[in-house]
Amino acid sequence: MIHWSEFEGEYAAIFSEEIGAPAKTFRMVLGALIIKEKLGISDRKIVEHIRNNPYLQ
């Protein structure tokens, strides 16, 4: 069992609410990182892949 709220809290503490865009959820970031590593592609390419592929979303 994964305690998502614990991870989310630690992850959210890194970001400031006053500066920049709000952070994406921990689950979304972790999913993108897993896909990126599996496919062996760059950050820019993974964003493009996720945006264009409903299966990855």
N, C-alpha and C positions, 0 to 999 in steps of 0.2 A: 504494500500500500504506500502510495506516494503522498506526502503531506504538502500539497501544492501551495497552500496558504503560507507556509514557512518560507518556501523558495520565493514566492511572489513578494513577500515582505522584505526579504534581504535584497532582492533584485530592485524593487521600487525605491529602496533607501538610497541607491546610488544616484538617482536622478533628482534634479531640482524642478519644482513645479513652476518656478518663476522664469526659468531660462529654457528656450527652445520648445520643440514639440513634445507632447506627452509621450512617455515610453510605451512601447508595445507590451503586451502581457508576456509573462515568463514562458508560458506554454507555447505561444506563437514564436518567440525567439528560439526556444529550444528545438521546436519542430523544424524551423528554417535551418538551424545549425546542423541538425542530423541529416536533413536532405542535402545540404551543401557538402558535408563530408562524404556522404554516400556517393554523390555524383562527381565529387572532386572538381568543383567549379568555383569561380570567384564570387565575391559578395554581389557584385552587379548582376552577374548571370543568374544567381539564385533568385533574386528579386524578380527578374524577367520571367524565369521559369514558373515561379509560384503565381505570378500575375496572370500568365497565359494558360495555366494548366489547372482546371478545376479539381482534378484528382489530387494534386499537391496541396490545394487549399483545404 
